[in-house]
Amino acid sequence: MRKNTERSTVLPVAPTRGRLRPLGLDEVRITGGFWARRRQVNATATLDHCRDWMERVGWIGNFRAAVEGRIQRDRRGREFADSDVYKLLEAMAWAAAGHGPDSSLDAEIAVLTDTIAPAQEADGYLNTAFGRPGQQARYSDLEWGHELYCYGHLIQAGVAQTRARGEGELAKVARRAADHVCVAFGPAGIEGVCGHPEIETALVELARATGEQRYLDQAALFVERRGHGTLTDPEFGRAYYQDDMPVREATVLRGHAVRALYLAAGAVDVAVETRDENLLAAVVRQWEATVARRTYVTGGMGSHHRDESFGDDFVLPPDRAYSETCAGVASVMLSWRLLLATGEPRYADLAERTLFNVVATSPAEDGQSFFYANTLHRRRRGTVPAPDAESPRAESSLRAPWFAVSCCPTNVARTLALLPAYLATADDQGLQLHQYADAEITTSLTGGDTVALTVRTGYPSDGTVSVRIDRSPERRPWTLSLRVPAWAAGATAWLVDPDGVRRAVAPGTAAVTRRFRPGDEIRLELPVTPRWITPDPRIDAVRGTAAVQRGPLVYCAESVDLPKGREVDAVRVDPSVEPRDAPYAPQDGIGVENAVLVAGGPVVHREAGDAPWPYESIAHSASAGTDTGESTGIVLVPYHSWANRGPSTMRVWLPTAKSFTDDEAGR
Amino acid sequence: MRKNTERSTVLPVAPTRGRLRPLGLDEVRITGGFWARRRQVNATATLDHCRDWMERVGWIGNFRAAVEGRIQRDRRGREFADSDVYKLLEAMAWAAAGHGPDSSLDAEIAVLTDTIAPAQEADGYLNTAFGRPGQQARYSDLEWGHELYCYGHLIQAGVAQTRARGEGELAKVARRAADHVCVAFGPAGIEGVCGHPEIETALVELARATGEQRYLDQAALFVERRGHGTLTDPEFGRAYYQDDMPVREATVLRGHAVRALYLAAGAVDVAVETRDENLLAAVVRQWEATVARRTYVTGGMGSHHRDESFGDDFVLPPDRAYSETCAGVASVMLSWRLLLATGEPRYADLAERTLFNVVATSPAEDGQSFFYANTLHRRRRGTVPAPDAESPRAESSLRAPWFAVSCCPTNVARTLALLPAYLATADDQGLQLHQYADAEITTSLTGGDTVALTVRTGYPSDGTVSVRIDRSPERRPWTLSLRVPAWAAGATAWLVDPDGVRRAVAPGTAAVTRRFRPGDEIRLELPVTPRWITPDPRIDAVRGTAAVQRGPLVYCAESVDLPKGREVDAVRVDPSVEPRDAPYAPQDGIGVENAVLVAGGPVVHREAGDAPWPYESIAHSASAGTDTGESTGIVLVPYHSWANRGPSTMRVWLPTAKSFTDDEAGR
């Protein structure tokens, strides 16, 4: 293993090989627009919010209690509570990268590290839930104890610190833990894996950051061990923690969605560093099958509430969608690694969809409440969660400030903090733009020539992305590639080169190769007009419905936009009429950007109780009462913006008035 | 409280008042047909099967371990394992009622009672999971400990013994436990309720059997206490165990389905005995709303796997239907109590639907494996459960011999054992038939005149029900009432009186009043031709589909009846063509009665992987590949008979080829 010594050091993911070279947080800055606003809120509100809550609920205090010998009495939170402190530290470390070396974030990291470090035992073991007098023994419950999972997040935080600031105290704590793991779970140690994958990807990144082969070897060992039944059989079945079959034999992601996605991300990392094409191909195959058959239109993954797991193929109920925020984060992590390994734009397509429709949906506008699950259909107006109490995780009525299991807020925080790293990559031919936002990018091409460019766009509201070359080698031609999203299929996208030549471009990659000069502008024009989307007929739960997408944004009907007293379940739409952009007046002081108007209206259902039994014979129902509809048009808003205007009902998939058994005139 | 001294003593439910008087197991005998076969299997196979399994998995042994002081080390099974031993005893007691007083069942009851009785403590407390050295303290976990729930089943077993044989040892054990509960949880005792309702209905029945007012008072106290927050807030929310609001304020059943239904049954019992019209009306209202909005076409209740709970209104996903067998049993219990209280045939309608499509679906033909959950759509062929291992409860691929939580087999067993009691009732005017089966019924009318009749029918295969009067008072006119099922709406049912006069009768009740003479025959002709059923448009999960019902039986497509290699997800049907009875050759030696043929056929889906993303814009999809169908006709079989011919896929709701977005020609 050689240490990755790429030009940038501030890299969340730094493979030593692969099709594309990532750019670091020192090379890409997001300067405005959709993500800048959210990153600003994240930095100024969410990080503090998470720290304050973890002080309040005692998860930070657990480390103090461990040091002071009162942990068995005072420990708070679930087994994995330590991990959220680590995820917050990771978020802080990436956020600090945008500031000078002595920012207040550095001070906060130091304070938290000083709280954590003394709880580490002499041999590197660190966990507040196990191993002390009166607690369960270390590694006595690999299925549910989450000790290795917690290390994974600690190590990711340590790597973030190392990359952003150089190896500090936090990184040393993480490294001691990793060294301990390599002994405790190495070839001569416990032949086990953690019930929750996560350490695999963390150990590979530590190997990349340090050049230490043993971390990679340990990660590979964990990946290979899984699927051989070292864990006990849980009630949910062995697939729950992917211990049902070896990673390289699986054909689709299954079981607990976050576990499955973290494991797949770690397997890609191992495959890339060990040149294991077979393992990489296995994960690609799993990704393909999962995207084709087990993914919501939002990019959300995981359709079971019971075990937070993937459903069978095409089991994607919108009203019981779990679509955990953390699964969205994990899906982006996986897609990013596959993009770097293969260069294929389809991975950036899914990442974009998931970022805009899952990751951006979770936090409220003020960054202080979150969705844990991201349903696509809410049937009851929820009640407002108490501002000072932990909420149940699967409640999806309104965003909640904190959860009894609160993995999502810190996962959103670290993702927003490292987001600029997902925008662009480089290779020997030049530079690739994968995600569009106002940004300034500076890097050096292979060989050392510096290039700099500025991206200006109103994306995703507006489809025009302008890239201005600010700096470029004088005599050397290079290629600027821009992803043309798959969602643009069926409409026309245009690329305008620096000479003003405009050509139609198909989904995939559009490229301009030339000797660029400062001031050159390349313009991509994406067709962000709203359009109807229909589901594969095998997705039974949304048969006879259509949804609207505009650019990468999925839309929804929300009851606050319906005539008073109507709920979304009454909405019927007519997809034979194209949707169109709607001017929309802000309501309750909160603006909703880019509302869309579709043909249709609410129908009046027979009052509950009128039909004593909701199934009728066709012969009988022909004589039954007829629902009457009003074709008033329905306003739709971006899905990520829902539930910001008080309790409401909401749905993404809208029944069409023309479906056979749902023909209002026929009942 | 006066002791119920009705003519029959062998009554599962014996209200002292109400619209109808139940008939006992000594008054009604089932002599042949659908239920006789299942009762025979139950008596000869299922009872032994349950006893043998509970010996093998140690649940019976728990009582021995408790007596021998080694329970804290040796206890097996979940907290509520005792209850299944009690439910088996109840089943045995009702089954024994059909035999002479010294049947082998009586001997088995005695042996089991001798195992249980010594474990009862001096003050009446009896539970193998709590209260002994090294165990959690008594009543320290009312939320999940199930101690009162276990007493409920013990008391029901005791009542069954008393009613079938007179008060024996088992009944005495039960009564000591009930006396203990009245002290421990009485007005001066613990102000709490059990996390799992069940004791309420049991205590009322004990009051009816003994005439002791205090049992009724205690039951009423438990009903009134619930909904006042005496239990802690669980992760699933307080509605999970119906502690979110008082019973009399609720408008619909919610939370854990079995808990909700047992509680409602107990509330009806209390309401009837205390003449609490307000409480009775509350349960009626909840039943109506639940049947109109939260019930599967099979009668199944509970659509969440996560918490085994009711979903929101109209959230009835067929592929994630939980529809627990025990919820079916509990629903029949509730409907029966409401029928006795009000005399309204709608309660018998739902009981019939649930008996044929949930209760009869659970056990295999040999009565030695069971469904715990009863999905309406199975997408993957399951694997055959190991014959000697407990199965996960929510696995619905094939029936399993036993479950880690194995409430369903014993619940089916006790229901089949007491089934004759659900067939008929009496009142001052005469006799009412509610369920149809070959049967012999003898009872005395108010005032003492004996009537006897014989029912002959091929129901539900055949729609003709013949009732022959065998004995009747010579000069006294009385009324024979027959339920005309609600499913007959839209077709014509006929009643033929003893003079051969034939008149059309509407769903509800058809009656003949006259001075009957022995040999008189009354014939009901029900239209059991198969017919298409469509769902309320608010049930999103089955939009654009139709199902077939024939008489009370719901039908399904099963992959074993499709062309080789096809699965049910490829089926498309045409409901504009009436379904018709199909001759059907038995396959693999197992006959399927009353198969139905519908128009339609399997379509060829694009191979998985062909569509990398399962959502397309309408403009784009118009140019995409077209699925091709073959209109071969599809054979459907009764839902209760599925999964008896090896691993298969199955679905009840069949997509129609005409629905808007599922139009094969349009994609």
Contacts between the chains, C-beta under 8 A, distances in Angstrom:
chain1	res1	chain2	res2	distance
A	235	B	392	5.7
A	235	B	404	7.0
A	236	B	392	7.5
A	237	B	392	6.4
A	237	B	395	7.8
A	288	B	609	6.6
A	288	B	612	6.7
A	289	B	608	6.9
A	289	B	609	7.2
A	291	B	612	6.6
A	291	B	613	6.4
A	292	B	608	6.4
A	292	B	609	6.3
A	292	B	611	6.1
A	292	B	612	5.6
A	292	B	613	6.7
A	292	B	614	6.1
A	293	B	608	6.4
A	293	B	614	6.7
A	295	B	614	7.7
A	297	B	615	4.8
A	304	B	305	6.8
A	304	B	306	7.6
A	304	B	320	7.7
A	305	B	304	6.8
A	305	B	305	7.1
A	305	B	306	4.0
A	306	B	304	7.6
A	306	B	305	3.9
A	306	B	306	4.1
A	306	B	394	7.2
A	311	B	319	7.9
A	311	B	320	7.5
A	312	B	319	7.5
A	312	B	379	4.6
A	312	B	380	5.7
A	313	B	379	6.9
A	313	B	608	7.3
A	314	B	379	7.4
A	314	B	569	7.4
A	314	B	614	7.4
A	315	B	319	5.4
A	315	B	320	7.0
A	315	B	379	6.7
A	317	B	317	5.0
A	317	B	319	7.8
A	317	B	320	6.3
A	317	B	541	6.4
A	318	B	540	7.4
A	319	B	311	7.9
A	319	B	312	7.5
A	319	B	315	5.4
A	319	B	317	7.8
A	319	B	540	6.6
A	319	B	541	7.7
A	320	B	304	7.7
A	320	B	311	7.5
A	320	B	315	7.0
A	320	B	317	6.4
A	320	B	320	6.5
A	346	B	612	7.0
A	377	B	540	7.3
A	379	B	312	4.7
A	379	B	313	7.0
A	379	B	314	7.5
A	379	B	315	6.8
A	380	B	312	5.7
A	392	B	235	5.7
A	392	B	236	7.5
A	392	B	237	6.4
A	394	B	306	7.2
A	395	B	237	7.8
A	404	B	235	7.0
A	486	B	613	6.8
A	487	B	617	8.0
A	489	B	617	7.1
A	489	B	620	5.2
A	490	B	617	4.8
A	490	B	619	4.5
A	490	B	620	3.3
A	491	B	617	8.0
A	491	B	619	7.5
A	531	B	617	4.7
A	531	B	618	7.4
A	531	B	619	6.8
A	532	B	617	6.5
A	532	B	618	4.6
A	533	B	615	5.0
A	533	B	616	6.7
A	533	B	617	5.6
A	533	B	618	7.5
A	534	B	615	7.2
A	534	B	616	6.3
A	534	B	617	7.9
A	534	B	618	5.7
A	534	B	621	6.2
A	534	B	661	4.6
A	534	B	667	7.8
A	535	B	614	6.3
A	535	B	615	5.6
A	535	B	661	7.0
A	536	B	611	6.4
A	536	B	614	3.7
A	536	B	615	7.2
A	537	B	605	7.7
A	537	B	627	7.5
A	537	B	655	7.0
A	537	B	661	7.5
A	537	B	662	4.5
A	537	B	664	7.6
A	537	B	667	7.1
A	538	B	569	5.8
A	538	B	605	6.3
A	538	B	614	7.4
A	539	B	614	6.3
A	540	B	318	7.4
A	540	B	319	6.6
A	540	B	377	7.3
A	540	B	541	7.0
A	540	B	542	7.7
A	540	B	545	7.7
A	540	B	569	7.9
A	540	B	653	7.9
A	540	B	655	7.2
A	541	B	317	6.4
A	541	B	319	7.7
A	541	B	540	7.0
A	541	B	541	5.1
A	542	B	540	7.7
A	543	B	543	5.3
A	543	B	544	4.1
A	543	B	545	7.0
A	543	B	655	6.2
A	543	B	659	6.0
A	543	B	661	6.7
A	543	B	662	5.3
A	544	B	543	4.1
A	544	B	544	3.9
A	544	B	659	4.9
A	544	B	660	5.9
A	544	B	661	5.8
A	544	B	662	6.8
A	545	B	540	7.7
A	545	B	543	7.0
A	545	B	661	6.7
A	546	B	618	7.3
A	546	B	661	6.3
A	547	B	615	7.5
A	549	B	617	7.4
A	569	B	314	7.4
A	569	B	538	5.8
A	569	B	540	7.9
A	575	B	618	6.1
A	575	B	660	7.8
A	575	B	661	7.9
A	605	B	537	7.7
A	605	B	538	6.3
A	608	B	289	6.8
A	608	B	292	6.3
A	608	B	293	6.3
A	608	B	313	7.2
A	609	B	288	6.5
A	609	B	289	7.1
A	609	B	292	6.3
A	611	B	292	6.1
A	611	B	536	6.5
A	612	B	288	6.8
A	612	B	291	6.6
A	612	B	292	5.6
A	612	B	346	7.0
A	613	B	291	6.4
A	613	B	292	6.7
A	613	B	486	6.9
A	614	B	292	6.1
A	614	B	293	6.7
A	614	B	295	7.7
A	614	B	314	7.4
A	614	B	535	6.4
A	614	B	536	3.7
A	614	B	538	7.5
A	614	B	539	6.3
A	615	B	297	4.8
A	615	B	533	5.0
A	615	B	534	7.2
A	615	B	535	5.6
A	615	B	536	7.2
A	615	B	547	7.5
A	616	B	533	6.7
A	616	B	534	6.3
A	617	B	487	8.0
A	617	B	489	7.1
A	617	B	490	4.8
A	617	B	531	4.7
A	617	B	532	6.5
A	617	B	533	5.6
A	617	B	534	7.9
A	617	B	549	7.4
A	618	B	531	7.4
A	618	B	532	4.6
A	618	B	533	7.5
A	618	B	534	5.8
A	618	B	546	7.3
A	618	B	575	6.1
A	619	B	490	4.5
A	619	B	491	7.6
A	619	B	531	6.8
A	620	B	489	5.2
A	620	B	490	3.4
A	621	B	534	6.2
A	627	B	537	7.5
A	653	B	540	7.9
A	655	B	537	7.0
A	655	B	540	7.2
A	655	B	543	6.3
A	656	B	660	4.8
A	656	B	661	6.4
A	658	B	660	4.1
A	659	B	543	6.0
A	659	B	544	4.9
A	659	B	659	4.4
A	659	B	660	4.4
A	659	B	661	7.0
A	659	B	662	7.9
A	660	B	544	5.9
A	660	B	575	7.9
A	660	B	656	4.8
A	660	B	658	4.1
A	660	B	659	4.4
A	660	B	660	7.2
A	661	B	534	4.6
A	661	B	535	7.0
A	661	B	537	7.5
A	661	B	543	6.8
A	661	B	544	5.8
A	661	B	545	6.8
A	661	B	546	6.3
A	661	B	575	7.8
A	661	B	656	6.4
A	661	B	659	6.9
A	662	B	537	4.4
A	662	B	543	5.4
A	662	B	544	6.9
A	662	B	659	7.9
A	664	B	537	7.6
A	667	B	534	8.0
A	667	B	537	7.1
